[in-house]
């Protein structure tokens, strides 16, 4: 896994050959002067965690095949659906990286804990998906709305978005009813 993540994040300055991809800047250098968002930070392998720690501490990276460090200036925002503190305690996440990332923690409750957000999110998804996929904008029946509010949403917002996308594609009617969901 690390050998796939490493060039994506840190870049690859090796000359292209039959066995490797062409030179790549990497997401960290591409975010120079801006912000890089790393989702599912707890999924990073230990060796990549070490390299990310170096970015945060020394503000530099060493691209694959580069030989010398490259200075970088960026902000890194991370997300995880796991409790990072528990991951540290379980030995699955580096404590020093945790402290570097935990400067301004923002805890966002799961969708099932903020049911008032469900219908506004549905409206947003219907609007965005209808526009991008060139589908007719539709609305939900009251029964469908009640059904959505009552769900547990273990997949959180992504699950809701997928369900709405599927309903827009499958529904022939102007209103999406519970049976389509």
C-alpha positions in Angstrom: 0.0 0.0 0.0 2.8 2.4 0.9 4.4 2.2 -2.5 1.1 3.4 -4.1 0.5 6.2 -1.6 4.1 7.5 -1.5 4.4 8.9 -5.0 0.8 10.3 -4.9 1.5 12.3 -1.8 5.2 13.1 -2.0 5.9 13.0 -5.7 8.1 10.9 -7.9 11.1 12.5 -9.7 12.5 9.3 -11.1 12.8 9.3 -14.9 9.9 7.4 -16.4 10.7 3.8 -17.4 8.7 0.8 -18.4 8.1 -0.1 -14.7 7.2 3.2 -13.2 4.9 6.2 -14.0 6.1 9.5 -15.4 7.4 12.1 -13.1 4.7 13.4 -10.7 4.6 16.5 -8.5 2.6 14.9 -5.7 -0.4 16.2 -3.8 1.7 17.9 -1.1 3.7 20.0 -3.6 0.6 20.6 -5.6 -1.0 22.2 -2.5 1.9 24.6 -2.1 0.6 27.8 -0.5 -2.8 26.3 0.1 -4.5 23.5 1.9 -4.3 19.7 1.5 -7.2 17.6 2.8 -6.3 14.0 3.8 -9.4 11.9 4.4 -9.3 8.7 6.5 -5.9 9.7 8.0 -6.0 6.6 10.3 -5.6 4.4 7.1 -2.1 5.7 6.4 0.6 3.0 6.9 3.2 3.6 9.6 6.0 4.6 7.2 3.9 7.2 5.5 2.9 8.5 8.9 6.6 9.1 9.6 7.0 11.0 6.3 3.9 13.1 7.0 5.3 13.9 10.4 8.4 15.3 8.7 6.3 17.5 6.5 4.6 18.9 9.5 7.7 19.3 11.6 10.3 20.4 9.1 8.1 21.7 6.3 9.9 19.6 3.7 9.4 16.5 1.6 11.7 14.1 -0.2 10.1 13.0 -3.4 10.8 9.4 -4.6 14.1 9.5 -6.6 14.6 13.1 -5.7 17.7 12.8 -3.4 17.3 16.1 -1.6 14.5 17.7 0.4 12.1 20.2 -1.1 10.7 22.9 1.2 6.9 23.1 1.3 4.4 25.6 2.7 0.9 24.3 3.2 -1.9 23.7 5.7 -3.0 20.1 6.2 -6.6 19.2 7.3 -7.3 15.6 8.1 -10.5 13.6 8.8 -11.3 10.2 10.2 -14.3 8.3 11.2 -12.3 6.8 14.1 -11.3 8.3 17.4 -7.7 9.2 16.8 -6.8 9.1 20.5 -8.0 5.5 20.7 -6.0 4.6 17.6 -2.9 6.0 19.3 -3.6 4.0 22.5 -4.1 0.9 20.4 -0.7 1.5 18.7 -2.2 1.9 15.2 -1.4 5.6 14.9 1.7 7.6 15.8 1.3 9.7 19.0 3.7 12.4 17.7 1.7 12.7 14.5 -1.5 12.8 16.5 -0.2 15.8 18.5 0.9 17.6 15.3 -2.5 17.1 13.7 -4.6 17.8 16.8 -4.0 21.6 16.7 -7.7 22.5 16.2 -9.9 19.4 16.5 -13.4 19.7 15.1 -15.8 16.8 16.0 -18.7 16.5 13.7 -21.4 14.1 15.0 -22.6 11.3 12.8 -25.6 12.0 10.6 -27.9 9.9 12.8 -27.1 12.4 15.6 -28.0 15.4 13.6 -31.3 14.4 11.9 -32.2 18.1 11.3 -29.4 18.1 8.6 -30.8 15.2 6.6 -33.5 17.1 4.6 -31.3 20.1 3.8 -28.6 17.7 2.6 -31.2 15.8 0.5 -32.2 19.1 -1.2 -28.6 19.9 -1.9 -27.9 16.4 -3.3 -31.0 16.5 -5.5 -30.0 19.9 -6.9 -26.3 19.0 -7.5 -26.9 15.6 -8.9 -29.8 16.7 -11.1 -27.6 19.4 -12.6 -24.4 17.3 -13.0 -26.2 14.2 -14.4 -28.8 16.2 -16.4 -31.6 14.6 -14.5 -35.0 16.1 -13.8 -35.0 17.8 -10.4 -37.4 15.8 -8.1 -38.8 16.2 -4.6 -39.5 13.7 -1.9 -42.9 12.7 -0.6 -43.6 13.2 3.1 -43.4 9.5 3.6 -40.0 9.4 1.9 -38.8 12.3 4.1 -39.9 10.5 7.3 -38.2 7.3 6.1 -34.9 9.1 5.6 -35.0 10.9 8.9 -35.7 7.5 10.7 -32.6 5.7 9.2 -29.5 4.9 11.2 -27.0 6.1 8.5 -24.0 3.9 9.3 -22.4 5.1 6.1 -23.1 8.7 7.1 -23.4 11.5 4.5 -21.9 9.4 1.7 -24.5 6.8 2.2 -27.3 9.4 2.0 -25.8 10.9 -1.1 -25.6 7.5 -2.8 -29.2 6.7 -1.9 -30.4 10.0 -3.3 -28.4 9.5 -6.5 -29.8 6.1 -7.0 -33.4 7.3 -6.4 -33.0 10.1 -8.9 -31.8 7.6 -11.5 -34.4 5.0 -10.8 -37.5 7.2 -10.3 -39.7 8.0 -13.3 -42.1 10.1 -11.2 -41.6 13.8 -10.2 -41.8 12.8 -6.6 -39.6 10.2 -5.0 -41.6 7.9 -2.7 -40.4 5.7 0.1 -40.6 2.5 -2.1 -37.9 4.0 -4.5 -35.6 4.6 -1.5 
